Structures are given as C-alpha cells and as structure tokens.
Amino acid sequence: MTDIMNTFGSKVFNDEVMKKRLSKATYQEINNTIKRGTYLNKDIAEEVAKAMKDWAIENGATHFTHWFHPLSGATAEKHESFVSTAGGGKIILEFSPNNLVKGEADASSFPSGGLRDTFEARGYTAWDPTSYAFIKDGILCIPTIFCSYSGEALDHKTPLLRSMEALNREAMRILHLFGNEDVDHVKATAGAEQEYFLVDKKYFDEREDLRLTGRTLFGAMTPKGQEMNDHYYGSIETRVQDFMKDLNKELWTLGIQAKTEHNEVAPSQHELANNFLTVNVSADQNNLTMEVMKKTAKKHGLECLLHEKPFANINGSGKHNNWSLKTDTGMNLLDPGDTPKENAQFLIFLMAVIKAVDEYQDLIRMSVSSAGNDHRLGGHEAPPAIISVFIGDELAAILDSIENETSYDSTRSSIQIGVHTIPSFPKDNTDRNRTSPFAFTGNKFEFRMPGSSASIATPNTILNTVIAQELKEFADILEKADDLNTAIHDLIIKTLNDHKRIIFNGNGYDVSWVEEAKRRGLSNYASTPEALSHYLDKKNVDVLLNNKVLTDTELHSRYEIYLEKYYKTINIEALTMLDMLKKDILPALSRYEKELLSVINQSKEAGLYNNDMYEVAVMETIMDCSGRIVRDIALLEELLSKDKGSDSLQIAFFYHDEILPLMEEIRRYTDELEKITDRKYWPMPTYFELLFGVE
C-alpha cells in the first residue's frame, strides 16, 4: 500500500507538483483555470513551461509532444526533443512557452470531412491546461485540442469543452433561482466502465481479420460459450492477473484511478472501471487507459481486443458511461436532498434530463454510432437501439403521483418537495437494468450504449449539450415567473406529461417493446446510416449551433467523417474476408477434399464404398457450401468495384444494405464448413483457442 501511495500520480504534472514548483501567483492562475474553467493568462506560460520541462527531465523524459484526439478515433502525438544546438558542438535542453501553448500538425492527414485538402496541410494543437500533463514512455505528453489553420475543431475534445461551458452556464442559472449563491460552477462528471477481451498473441497474429479489423469475420461457436456464466466474477487466471497488476501499476503512476477489475460474462472478457472525474479529464484518462491496456497486454504475450463485437454469439464489449452533475461545493445535482428546496431542485434537473433524452433521441443514438457498435447493440446485455430512460418502478410511481397530484404512501424515509401539491416521496433505491440504454442509478445516469473502442468525448458532448438546452428553456420560464413555487410545480407536471413516453422500466429485449416503442413514437435506428440520416435535421443542427458546441462548418464535416468511417470500415472488412477466403480457407478446404477423395477412392477399390459413408457426406457439404462461397465471392467483388457515387449517406446505405448481408451469408457457409473440417486443415485459430487459450 505504501508503494501505491508513493507512486500514484508520480508521472503527472499535477496539483501537488505545480504547488511546489510554481510561484504562488502562477499556481493560483492555473488552479482557477482548472477548477473554474476560466481563461488562462498567457503571461504565466514561460514559468509553467520551465517548471514542466525541469520536472519532466528529472523524471527521465527526453522529448515532449502535444497529445490530442483526432477524429480518426485514436490518440495522436508528434515527439520533439528538448535538445537544441548551443554551438561548438554543445547542446542545451529547451522548452519554450510557445512549445507549451501551441504546436503544429498536418491537418490534411487526419479526418476533416473536407475541411482540409492535401495542399492545405497546416493545423494547430493548443494546450488544455484543465487536463494535467503526464510522462508516458519517456515522453512529456501535453493534452491539447486540435484545430485547422482556419480554426475549425478537428478533434473530440474541443466540442466537449464547449459543451461543458454551455452546461455550466445554464445549470448555474437554475441554481441561482434556488438560492445557491455559494456555488461558483457546475461540471459534468463521468466514470467509464471499460470492457475488453484478452487473447493469446500467438493466436491473434494468425488471424488476419483480428489484425486488420479488430473482429473475427469467421468463426464457428465452441460447444461451450458463456451460457454457464462461470466466467463472470470468476477466479482470474494467473496470466491475466499478472497483466492486471502491471496495468494497475502503470495507470496509477499516470494518476488514473483504476478502481474495479473483474472477469466479465463472456470467456476471456474483462472489465476495468475508473473513478468519477470531470468529464474532459475522464475522457482523456479513458483514451490513455486503452492505449496502456494494449501495450501492457503485449508485454504478457497477450492481445487486448477493444472492438465492440470481436466474437459472434457472445457478449460484445461496451463502455458504460456513468454521467452526473456536480457543483464546486460538492453537491450532486442528481441526488435527492434533505430539504424541500433541494428536492424540487433535484426534480428540475431530473426533468431536464428526461426531456432532453426524449427530444434528442436521434442525436444521442448518433453519438454512439459506428460499424462496430451496430454489431453489439440489441443483445447479449447490450441495450437496444431504441432510446429510453429507466428510472425504476418506485421512482416511476412517484413521478406518476406528482403528475396526477395524488398521494404516494410509503413506510420508507421520505423527502419533502414542499412545492404546493407535489407530494413527499421516499428516496430512490433504483435497481439496474442491463437492457436499458439510459438508466438512472440513484445519483447518476448510466449510459450503456457507447462502444468499447470509442472515445467517451462524443456521447458526453451530446449529453451535455442537449441537457444544457433544456436547462436553458427551464431557466427562461422560471426566471420570468411571478411565483417560483407555482412555476416549478407547473413545469415539472408539464414536462412529465409531455415526455413520459421515454420512460421504460421493462425488458428492452422483449419483442413487444419494439411495437410499444413505435406506438409511443420513439425512434429505432438499428444501424449507423439510419441514425446519421437525421444528423442534419433542423432541431439537431440548432441545438449544436445555438449552444456554440459546433459551428455549421464543423457540424457538416463531422457528418461526412462519421459516414466515411462507417463505409470504409466495412470496405476493409470485405476486402479482408476476400483475402482470407481466397488465400487461406478455400485452399485449405481443397486439401481436405483431396484427402476425403483419396479415402473414397480406396473404398471403391476395396469394394466397401456406399453413399452413406461419412467422407461422402462431408464431401457433398464442402462442395455445396464452397460452391456457394465462390459464387458469393464473385458477387462481392462485383459490388465492391461498383461506382457508388459521391453521396456519403448513399454509399453508407449501400454498404449496409448490399455488402453486409452478403458478408453474413458468406460467413454462415464458411462457419458451417469449419464445423466439419479436420482440425489439421483449418488454416487459423478457432474460437476455442481464442476464447479459452489464455491460461
């Protein structure tokens, strides 16, 4: 324990380090920026840069980089040495204020949605002082935003920071109405539960599909999967435990509070959960966690799979995003309080969330859309594509009593609203609903839809923005009210009446829910193209523009980027599938057929042949399935070479409607062949080796 205390945050230029190395005035400036989100005084950059450089060099760093999150979905960095020429063959170690505050990157080489042409290469990175710098692999990493030469955001972080400002602004208006004069600012907090798979690296290296796409394009299910639930919370294998120990050590030095780790439901699946932090810091730390997980796994001869659905017919991997609101005074705004005022305030924020999720179902669905997540949503403990809010039966009954202005009786401890006819009600003891996309769990909402490989920045940007919009509308009404209590009462009841359709406490997998959701008028976008086709709807454009989270140019560029990433992902998968079929699977089947034919011919020569022979049945199945595969290969190649036009949405739908179904058909025939092929001929590791090969 002492070792943990000494090493935690040792590679982070955190508050403790800054307090020791900066002057009191400079430290106060930085601290105000981090805590309150105020603009940083650039005059202090020189002192900060010198202190940061000295600290980094003392801790073994030789280079620095601006660490940012481009829309390619990964982190990015360009290493620059501290070394500068001093003349006479000598060097000096240098890190200027400009090196700290601003960097330059090739903006045309990252996804820009048409914002940057190849000949327009310049882009800028700018220091985000609200997220601590850190040392990784001997490199001083400075968290930054990333924008084009003309100032458009080209990253995940910039819109997130803007959404935090919008949310703070509108939440503060509500808090002032309730007399919270001691509150200075409000921040969204998030805690990510990261799911992942670990497989033996030797098996991973032999699977072209895993290496190029992150998921298995082929693979028959093993006789045993996750149906016994014996892996969930089970004893952790020694090799995995060793990986987790090293992972924890590395994360702790980076100041990342890896709090909970355990086996998940599927074989070889695991989960790591971090503590709650301000949402932009949580997003940074989750991205860093994924990077460290991949590197640490390799050191143990393992490969960490972060794809949302690396294996068919078992659980996929999500990233449950636990979202809440917290003031600088420590008050959780989604936690019922002890006074009538606090409880009325809680209901206002709760109503804002419910209204936001209802009015912006499509935008919330879009925030988690990807080719990988489409495979995951709708089964095996992943929520369906239908957006709904789970609040638990008891809280639902309480809200119903409020809406109908009837009494709610309970023997449990109650909290008083004290706003006219709104009754008292017991504190919530909400259960968890694994099938709910958006579940209230006491003092936070668990957004279960984000995929395991994605940055949590985008879904949190959308949540912040749409909830800020509803708080703005609430504040506009309440600030004009002659009687605040009456206005609160009326607003809560009207919001419940208008938006209760989004509340659903049942089984999201039940087929009847699809029809019920349709009857309620809820959206059900099962695929990324379906969801993105509504990205530019007026209400979605307005909420992002009016809250100054995205400009019109940035919004349209992201629309193009998301669509392009979707169909390019499927295109790579299709080409990989063709490559594996033609170079590995079909040649292997041909060799097996040759052996079967030899046995059949020997039987004929010995006079033992009959049509019911095992070899004959297998040969017939191979010939039938491989014939269908060869036919589908030709069709797939023809479709891939087809002119698809220039409309990104049309291309995305083409890949969804034409390419994916054909790939699924090819896989179905191929997986059937795997089930009857002699192990020595099958050209790649099977699900059995991948899922049960880590000991």
N, C-alpha and C positions, 0 to 999 in steps of 0.2 A: 504494500500500500504506500509506503514511504517513497518507493521508486516512482510510482504513478504521480504522487504529489509533486515530485521534483521535475518530472519530465513533461507533465501536461502543459501544453502551450509553449514548450521550450523553443519551438521553431516558428513562433508567431510574434510579430511586432505588435504586441497587444497593449492594453491599457497600462499594465504594470511596467512594461518596458518603456513606454512613452513617458510615463510619470518620472522614471529615473533619468532618462536621457534628454528630455526636452526642458526648456525653461518653463516656469510656471505659466507665463502668459501664452506661450505657444501650445502647451499642453491643454490649457483651457479652451483655446480656439478649436483644436482638434476634437476635444471632448464634446463641445457644443455641437459640432457638425455631426458627430456620430450619434449623439443622443437625440438631438432635436431636428436633424436634417437641414440645418442652416447652411448657407453658402460658406465655403472655405475661403479665408483670407489668403490670397496667393503670396502675400509678403512673407509668410512663415515657411514657404516651400523650401527655401535654402537650408534653414535649420533642420527641418524634418529630413531632407534628403541626406544631409551629412550624418545625422544620428542613425538613420536607417542603413546607410552604407557601412558605417563603423560596426553596427550591431551584426549585420549580415556577414561581413568579412570575419569577424570574431567567431562566428558560428559556422565557418567553413565555406561560405558562398564565394564563388569566383565570377558569377555572371548575374545579370538581372533580366527580367522580362516583364512586359505588360501582359497579364493573364486575363483573357477575355473569352466570351461565349458567343461565337458567331452562329449564324442560323444554319450552319451545317449540322448542328446537333452535338458537337464536341467542344472541348476547350481548345484554345489556341495560344501559342506562345512563340516568340522570337527571341532567342537568347543573345544578349550583348554583354561583352566582358567589361569589368570595371577597369581593365588595363588601358592606359593611354600613354602615348610616347612623350618622354620628357627631354629627349635629345641626348646625344652622347651615348646612345645605346642603353639608356636608362628608361624606366617606366614609372608611372605614378598610377595610383588607384583613384579613379574619379567617378563621381555620380552627381551630376548637376541637378539643380531644381527642374530644369526642362526635361531631363531624363525621367524624373519622378512624375511630373504633371502630365506630360504628353508624349506619345510615341507615334510611329507611323507604320502602317501595314498595307499590304497590297489588297485594296478593297475589291478589285475586279476578280480576284481568285476565290473569293468567298461568295456564297449565295447572296444575290442582291435583288432578284426579281426585276432585272432590267435597269436598276438604278446606276449601275456601273458597267461600262463597256471595257473591253480589254485594253484599249488605249487610254482609258481613264482609271489609272491604277491607284491613285492615292486615296488612302483612308487614314483615319486617326483613332488612336486609343487615348482615353483620358482617365486619369486616376479617380477611383471611387474611394474616398477616404472613410466611408462608413463601413467598409469591409477591410479587416486587418490584412496587411501584407504578411507573407509567410515564406519559409525556405523549404523547397522541395528538390531533392536530388542535387543539392549544392547550388540551386538557383534561387535568387530572391524574386519571388512572384508578387507582383503588384496588381491587385484586382482593378480592372478598368472597364469602362464602357467602350463601344466600338461604333464609329460613325463614318459616313462617307465624307469626301472632300467638301461637299456642299451641305453637310450637317445632318443628313438623314441617318436614323438609327439603323444599324446593320447587325444588331445583336439581340439577345434575350433580356439583358439587364436594363437597358435604357428605358424601355416601356414599363418594366417592373418598378423602377424608381419613380417614374412619373405617376404610375397608378397609386403608389404609396402616398405621394403628395396629395393626390385627389381624395383619397380615403381619409387621410388625416384632416384635411380642410373641412370636409362635410361632417365627419364624426365629431369634430370639435364644436361645430355649430349646435349639434344635438346636445352635447354635454353641457354647453353653456346654458341652454334652455333649462336644464335640470339643476343648475346652480353649481356645477363642478368648476369653480373658479381656480382651484388648486392644480387642475390638470393643464399641462403645457402642450402635450402632443399625444397622438394615438398612432400605434403601429400595428399592422397585421403581423401575426406570428405564424410560423409553420413548423411542423415536425414531420419529416419524411420517413416512412417505413419502407425500406429498400429490399425488394425480393430479388433473388438471383439463383442461378444454378452453378454448381461446380462439377466439372467433368475432368477425367484424366487427360492431360495434354496430349499423350501419345495417340489417344483415340480421336481427339479433336483435330489433330494435324492430318489425320487420314480421311477427314470428311470435308470435301471441297465446299459443300453447302454451308456448313458451320463457319468455315473460314471466310467465305465471301459474303454470306448473307446474315449470319448470326442465328439461323434456324435450320432445322432439318427439313429438306424438301421431300425426302423419302424416309420411310421407317415404319415397319410393322410393329404394333404394340407387343410388349412382352407378356407372357402368361400372367404375371403379377405386375400391377401398377401401383396406384395409390388407394385402392379400394379398401384395404385393411386399416388405413390411417395410422399405421405403425411407425411411419417416419415422423409424423407431426409431434413436435416437442420430445422426440425420442433422444436416446443417448447419442451424442455427437461422436462420429468416427475420429480416431486419433489424428489421422492426417488432416481432417477438416478442422479439428480443434487446434492443431498447430498453426494452420493458416489463420484462424480467427485470432489467436494470440498475437501473431506478428502483425495482423491487420490492426488490431486494437492499439498496439504499441505505436505504430506509425500514425494512426489517426489521432491518438492522444497527444503526440508531440506537435501535431498541427492544430491543436486546440479543438478538435472535433470530438464531441461527447458521444462516442459510440456507447449507447446505454443498454440496449437489449439485443441479444442474438439467439437464434434457435433454429432448429430444423423446421422447415415448412411441410405442407401436406404431401407434395409430390416427392418421389425419390430424388435425392441429390439436390433438392431445393432448400434454400435457407433464407433467413431474413435478418436484416440489421436495421435497428431503429435508433435515431438520434434524438436528443432533447430539443425542446421548442426554442426557437430563436427568431429574431426579427426576420421577416420573410426573405429579404435580399441576401442576408448572411446565410440563412438556411439553404437558399438556392446555390450559393457559392460552395458551401460545405458539402452539399449533396453531389454536385459535379465533381468536386475533389475526391469525395469518398469513392465514387465509381471508378475514377482513374486509379486510385490507390488499390482498390479491390482487384482490378485487372493485373496490375504489376505484382502485387503480393501473391496472387494465385500462381503466376508463372514461376515464382521462386520455389514453390512447393510442387512443381510438376503438374499443376492444375490449370484449367482454363475457366475463367469466370464468364458465364453467359448472362448478358443483360437484356437480350431480346425478349419481347413480350410473350412470345409463344415459340420457344425453341423446340418443343416436342408436342406432337399432336396427342389428343385424347387424355391429357393430364393437365393439371393446373398450369396456367401461364403465370407470368411474373408482373405484378403491378408495383405502384409506388404510392401507397396510401398517403394522401396529403392532408394532415390534420391542421385545420385553419381556424384561427381565432383572432380576437381584437383585444389589445391590451394598452392601458394608459401608462404614462411615465411614472405614475404614482402606484402602479402595481395592480390596478383594478382590471379584472377580466370582464369585458362588456357583454359576454355571452354566459355569464354566471349569475343566476338569480341571487339577489341580495337579501338583506335583513330588514329593510325598511320599505314602506310603500313607494317612496320615490325611486329607490334602486330597482324595485320590481317593475315599475312602469317603464323605467329606462331600459331594463332588460327586454321587455316585450317590444319596445320600439325597435331595438337593434335586431331582435329575432324576426320581427315582421319585415324589416328591410331585407334580410337575407332571403326569406321565403318569397317575397315579391320579386327580388332580383333573379332568383333561380327560375321562377315561373316565366317572367317576361323575357329572359335571355337564355332559354333552354338551348337554343341552337348555337349560340356563341360559346356557351360552356361546353357543349359537346365538341365543338370545333377545337377547343383549346387542348383536347387530348387526342385529336385525330392523327392517325398515322397508319401506314400499311401494316406495321407490326401489331398495333393495338387492335386493329379490326379483327385479327385472328383470335384475340383474347376475350374481348367483350362478349358477354352473354352466356357464360357458362363456366363451370369449374371454379366457383367462388368469385369470379369477376362479375361486376354489375352489368346489367343490360345496357343497350344504347339509349333506352328511354330514360330521360332525366326525371327524377322525382326526389322528394325530400322525405326522409324517415325521421320522425320525432318521437316515436314510441307511443304506445296506446294511452298511457296515462296523460302525457302532455297533450296528445290529440284530444282527449276527453276534456281536459282543462280549457283548451282553446275553443272547443265546441261550446262549452258553458259560457265562455266570455262572449262569443259571437251571438249566442241566443239569450244572453243576460239571465241565465239560470244559475242556481246554486250548484256548487260542487262539493260534495261531502267526502271527507277522508279522515281517518283516525290518525293519519301521519302528521308530522310537523308541517305547518302551513306558512306561506309567505303572503303578506298582505299587499294588495295593489293600492288600495286607498284612492282609487280614481272613480268616483261616482259608483255606478252599478257593477263595475268589474269585480267579481268575487275573489276571495282568497283561494289559494290552491297550494298543494304540497310541493315540496322541492322535487325536481325530476330525478328519476332513477332509471334513465333511458338504457335499454338493452342495446346490443349491437346487432345490426342486420347486414350480413355479408353480401346480400343481393342488392343492397341499396347503393345507388351512385353517390348520394349525398346524405349522410346520416348525422343527426345531432347526437352527441355522446356526452351530454352533461354540461360542458362549458366550452365546447368546440364543435366544429363540423368535420367529419371525416369524409373527404372527397376521395372515393375509392377508384375513380376511373383512370387517372394518369398511368401511363405505361412505364415499365421499369427502366427503359433506356432514355426516356425523355427528361429534359430539364423541367423542374417544377416552376421555373420562372413564368412560363406562358400561362398555365392554368391559374396561377396566383395573380398574374396581371389582370386576367379577365375577372376573377372573383373580386379583386379589389375595386376594379373599375365599375362593374355593374352594381355592386353594393354601395359604392360612393354615389352613384347616380340616384339610387333610391333614397339614401340618406339626405341628399340634396333636395329631392322632392318633398320629403317629410319635413325638413327644416323650413322650406319655403312656406309650407302650410302652417306649421306650428308657430313660426315667428310672427305671423300676422294675426294669430288668434287673440280674441279678447279674453277668453278664459282658457288657460293652458290645459287644465284637467279635462275639460269638456272636449277640447280638440284632440287630446291624446286618446281619450275614450272612443271618440268617433273614428279616428284614424285607424286604431287597432281593429275595430269591428269591420270597417270598410275593407281593409287590407285582407283580413281573414275571409270575408265574403267573396272578394274578387279573386283570391289566389289559393284558396284551399284545395283546388284541383291538383296542385303539385304535390300535396302531402299524401304519401302512400306508405303504410306500415306493413304491407303484406309481402308475399314471396315474389320477388322480381323475376323469377324463372318460370312462374306459372303461366301457361299459355293463355289463360283467361285474362292476365294482366295486359297483354298486347291489345286485346279488344277493348278492355276497360280504359286503357290509356288513350286509345283512339277516340272513344266516346267522350272522354274528358277534353279532348283537343290537344293532347300532349304530342310532342314530336317524337319520331322514332327513326333516326338516321343511322342505319346499320353499317354504313360504310363512310369512309372519308370523303369521296366525291359527293355523296348525298349531303353530308354536313357542310362541306365547303361551298356548295352551290348557294348557300344562304349567307355566306360571309359578307357579301356586299349589299345585303338587304339594308334599307334605309335606317331602320332602328339600330342596327349593329354599327353601321358607319357613324351615325350620330353620337352614340354613347362613347365611342372611342375618340371621336374628334372633339366633342364638347367638353370632355374631361381632360383634354390635352394629353392623352396617352399615346396616340399615334397621329401623325399628320396624314392627310389624304394620300400623299405620295407613298409614305411608309406602309399604309394600310393596303394599298393596291399591290405593292411589291411583295408583301408577305403572302397575299393571296396567291400570287404566281409561284412563290418559293414553295409553299406548302403543297400545291398541286404537283409541281415539278418533282419534288422529293418523293411524292407518293408514286407517280408512274415510273420514275427512274428506279426506285426500289424494286418494283415488280418486274421491270425490264431486266435488271441484273439477276433476279431470281430465275426468270425464264431462261436466260442465257446459261446460267449455271446448271439448271436442270437439263438442258440440251447437252451440255458438255459432259455431264456425268452419265447420261444415258448412252451417248454415242461412244464414249471412250472407256467407260468402266462397266456399266450394268449390262448392256446388250452383249458386249464381247464375253463377259463372264457367263451369261446365260448360254451363249453359243458353245462355250467349253463344256458346260454341264450337259447340254443337249448331246454333245459328241459322246460323252460317257454313257448317257442313257441309251443312245442309239447302239453303242457297242454291246451293251447288255442285251438289248432286244434282239440284235442280230445273232448273238451267241445262243440265245434261247431258241431262235428259229432253227439254227443249225443242229441243235440238240433235240429238236422236236418238242420243246417244252413251252413254246410260245402260245399265249392266248390273249384275247382282247382285254381281259380283266387284270392283266399284270400291272403292278404298281408303276413300273417305268413307263408303260404306255399311257396311263392316266396322267402322270406328271408331264410327259412329253406333249400330250394334247393340250394341257393347260398352258404350258410355256408357249407353244406355238400360237394358241389363240390370243393370249394376253400380249405377247411380244408383237404379234401382228397388229393388234390394236394400237400398241405404243408407237410402232413405226409409222402407222397411219397418222396418229396424232402429232408426232414429231414434224412430219411434213406440213401439217396444218398450222402448227405453232410457228414454224419458221416462216411460213407464208404470211401469217398475221403480223409477226414482228417486223417484217420487211415492208409492210403496207404503209402507204403515205397516210399519216394520221392527222394532217392539217396543222394548224398553228394555234388553235384554241386549246388552252391548257385544261380547262374543265372537260371539254370534249375528249381530249386524249386520256384524261384520268378515268372517265367513264368507260372508254374503250378498253383500257387495261382491266378495269373491274368487271365489265360485262363479258368480255371476249377472252382475255388472256387467263385470268384467274380460274374460271370454270374449267378451261382446257387443262391447266396445270393440275387441278384437283383430280380430273379424270385420269391423267397420266399417272399421278401418284397412286390412285386407287389400284390400277392394274399392276403397277410396279411393286406395291406393298404385298399384293397377293402372290406375286412371284417370289418375293423374299421368304414368304412362309413355307414354300415348298422346295426351295433351293438348298442343296447341300452346303453346310456352313463353309466348307473349304473353298467354295467357289464364289460366295458372296463377297463383292470387292471392297466393302467398307465396314467399319464397326457398326454393330446393330444397336437398337435401343437397350438391349440387355447390357451390353458392355458400357454404353454411355451412362445409363441411369444407375447401374449397380457396380460400376467399375472403380469407384473410389473407396478404398479400404484403409 
